[in-house]
């Protein structure tokens, strides 16, 4: 466990010999995600990107926003007793 923690810490620490890049970025050509990444807030560009992807998907597949309130009439299909 200690070796694994040490190696992860080493691989996600900037290295002057690599031009202040992370060894993991050099090796894998991508950033490693750690539990510390969950603490940081999501960058606004990622949020905008997700919103744009959702809008594109909804437009292509004809999805519509649906909002329901209490006592609205809705139709429900029970798949439990359907014959195949």
ChimeraX commands (.cxc) that place a marker at each C-alpha (Angstrom):
marker #1 position 0.00,0.00,0.00 radius 0.5
marker #1 position 2.81,2.40,0.87 radius 0.5
marker #1 position 4.57,1.70,-2.43 radius 0.5
marker #1 position 1.37,2.28,-4.37 radius 0.5
marker #1 position 0.78,5.59,-2.59 radius 0.5
marker #1 position 4.37,6.68,-3.19 radius 0.5
marker #1 position 4.24,5.84,-6.90 radius 0.5
marker #1 position 0.94,7.67,-7.38 radius 0.5
marker #1 position 2.32,10.72,-5.58 radius 0.5
marker #1 position 5.45,10.63,-7.73 radius 0.5
marker #1 position 3.53,10.24,-10.97 radius 0.5
marker #1 position 1.20,13.18,-10.32 radius 0.5
marker #1 position 3.91,15.61,-9.17 radius 0.5
marker #1 position 5.42,18.03,-11.69 radius 0.5
marker #1 position 8.99,17.12,-12.65 radius 0.5
marker #1 position 11.56,19.75,-13.69 radius 0.5
marker #1 position 13.40,17.24,-15.91 radius 0.5
marker #1 position 10.22,16.79,-17.94 radius 0.5
marker #1 position 9.61,20.50,-18.42 radius 0.5
marker #1 position 7.36,20.77,-15.35 radius 0.5
marker #1 position 5.07,18.10,-16.75 radius 0.5
marker #1 position 3.75,15.15,-14.81 radius 0.5
marker #1 position 5.40,11.76,-15.43 radius 0.5
marker #1 position 1.92,10.26,-15.86 radius 0.5
marker #1 position 1.11,12.80,-18.61 radius 0.5
marker #1 position 4.33,11.98,-20.42 radius 0.5
marker #1 position 3.78,8.23,-20.17 radius 0.5
marker #1 position 0.03,8.00,-20.73 radius 0.5
marker #1 position -0.53,11.22,-22.72 radius 0.5
marker #1 position -3.41,12.13,-20.41 radius 0.5
marker #1 position -3.95,13.35,-16.87 radius 0.5
marker #1 position -4.50,10.89,-14.04 radius 0.5
marker #1 position -7.56,11.50,-11.88 radius 0.5
marker #1 position -7.17,11.18,-8.14 radius 0.5
marker #1 position -9.53,11.50,-5.21 radius 0.5
marker #1 position -8.38,15.11,-4.87 radius 0.5
marker #1 position -9.98,15.83,-8.26 radius 0.5
marker #1 position -13.37,15.13,-6.70 radius 0.5
marker #1 position -12.85,17.97,-4.23 radius 0.5
marker #1 position -12.12,20.58,-6.88 radius 0.5
marker #1 position -15.15,22.19,-8.53 radius 0.5
marker #1 position -15.93,21.26,-12.14 radius 0.5
marker #1 position -14.48,23.87,-14.51 radius 0.5
marker #1 position -17.12,26.00,-16.28 radius 0.5
marker #1 position -15.90,24.83,-19.69 radius 0.5
marker #1 position -16.74,21.21,-18.82 radius 0.5
marker #1 position -20.21,22.23,-17.65 radius 0.5
marker #1 position -20.84,24.16,-20.88 radius 0.5
marker #1 position -19.56,21.20,-22.91 radius 0.5
marker #1 position -21.93,18.80,-21.13 radius 0.5
marker #1 position -24.87,21.17,-21.63 radius 0.5
marker #1 position -24.04,21.47,-25.33 radius 0.5
marker #1 position -23.78,17.68,-25.73 radius 0.5
marker #1 position -27.13,17.21,-23.98 radius 0.5
marker #1 position -28.80,19.81,-26.21 radius 0.5
marker #1 position -27.36,18.17,-29.35 radius 0.5
marker #1 position -28.57,14.74,-28.24 radius 0.5
marker #1 position -32.05,16.03,-27.43 radius 0.5
marker #1 position -32.31,17.80,-30.77 radius 0.5
marker #1 position -31.24,14.74,-32.76 radius 0.5
marker #1 position -33.50,12.34,-30.92 radius 0.5
marker #1 position -36.54,14.57,-30.59 radius 0.5
marker #1 position -36.40,14.63,-26.81 radius 0.5
marker #1 position -38.53,17.23,-25.08 radius 0.5
marker #1 position -38.42,18.72,-21.62 radius 0.5
marker #1 position -41.18,17.27,-19.50 radius 0.5
marker #1 position -42.20,18.61,-16.17 radius 0.5
marker #1 position -44.86,17.10,-13.97 radius 0.5
marker #1 position -46.68,18.47,-11.01 radius 0.5
marker #1 position -48.69,16.74,-8.37 radius 0.5
marker #1 position -52.07,15.37,-9.57 radius 0.5
marker #1 position -51.09,15.50,-13.27 radius 0.5
marker #1 position -52.64,12.79,-15.42 radius 0.5
marker #1 position -49.98,10.48,-16.87 radius 0.5
marker #1 position -50.04,7.18,-18.76 radius 0.5
marker #1 position -47.94,4.34,-17.40 radius 0.5
marker #1 position -47.07,1.03,-19.03 radius 0.5
marker #1 position -46.56,-1.97,-16.77 radius 0.5
marker #1 position -43.82,-4.13,-18.31 radius 0.5
marker #1 position -43.93,-6.67,-15.51 radius 0.5
marker #1 position -46.80,-8.77,-16.87 radius 0.5
marker #1 position -46.21,-8.39,-20.62 radius 0.5
marker #1 position -45.82,-11.53,-22.70 radius 0.5
marker #1 position -42.77,-11.73,-24.93 radius 0.5
marker link #1:1,2 radius 0.2
marker link #1:2,3 radius 0.2
marker link #1:3,4 radius 0.2
marker link #1:4,5 radius 0.2
marker link #1:5,6 radius 0.2
marker link #1:6,7 radius 0.2
marker link #1:7,8 radius 0.2
marker link #1:8,9 radius 0.2
marker link #1:9,10 radius 0.2
marker link #1:10,11 radius 0.2
marker link #1:11,12 radius 0.2
marker link #1:12,13 radius 0.2
marker link #1:13,14 radius 0.2
marker link #1:14,15 radius 0.2
marker link #1:15,16 radius 0.2
marker link #1:16,17 radius 0.2
marker link #1:17,18 radius 0.2
marker link #1:18,19 radius 0.2
marker link #1:19,20 radius 0.2
marker link #1:20,21 radius 0.2
marker link #1:21,22 radius 0.2
marker link #1:22,23 radius 0.2
marker link #1:23,24 radius 0.2
marker link #1:24,25 radius 0.2
marker link #1:25,26 radius 0.2
marker link #1:26,27 radius 0.2
marker link #1:27,28 radius 0.2
marker link #1:28,29 radius 0.2
marker link #1:29,30 radius 0.2
marker link #1:30,31 radius 0.2
marker link #1:31,32 radius 0.2
marker link #1:32,33 radius 0.2
marker link #1:33,34 radius 0.2
marker link #1:34,35 radius 0.2
marker link #1:35,36 radius 0.2
marker link #1:36,37 radius 0.2
marker link #1:37,38 radius 0.2
marker link #1:38,39 radius 0.2
marker link #1:39,40 radius 0.2
marker link #1:40,41 radius 0.2
marker link #1:41,42 radius 0.2
marker link #1:42,43 radius 0.2
marker link #1:43,44 radius 0.2
marker link #1:44,45 radius 0.2
marker link #1:45,46 radius 0.2
marker link #1:46,47 radius 0.2
marker link #1:47,48 radius 0.2
marker link #1:48,49 radius 0.2
marker link #1:49,50 radius 0.2
marker link #1:50,51 radius 0.2
marker link #1:51,52 radius 0.2
marker link #1:52,53 radius 0.2
marker link #1:53,54 radius 0.2
marker link #1:54,55 radius 0.2
marker link #1:55,56 radius 0.2
marker link #1:56,57 radius 0.2
marker link #1:57,58 radius 0.2
marker link #1:58,59 radius 0.2
marker link #1:59,60 radius 0.2
marker link #1:60,61 radius 0.2
marker link #1:61,62 radius 0.2
marker link #1:62,63 radius 0.2
marker link #1:63,64 radius 0.2
marker link #1:64,65 radius 0.2
marker link #1:65,66 radius 0.2
marker link #1:66,67 radius 0.2
marker link #1:67,68 radius 0.2
marker link #1:68,69 radius 0.2
marker link #1:69,70 radius 0.2
marker link #1:70,71 radius 0.2
marker link #1:71,72 radius 0.2
marker link #1:72,73 radius 0.2
marker link #1:73,74 radius 0.2
marker link #1:74,75 radius 0.2
marker link #1:75,76 radius 0.2
marker link #1:76,77 radius 0.2
marker link #1:77,78 radius 0.2
marker link #1:78,79 radius 0.2
marker link #1:79,80 radius 0.2
marker link #1:80,81 radius 0.2
marker link #1:81,82 radius 0.2
marker link #1:82,83 radius 0.2
marker link #1:83,84 radius 0.2
view
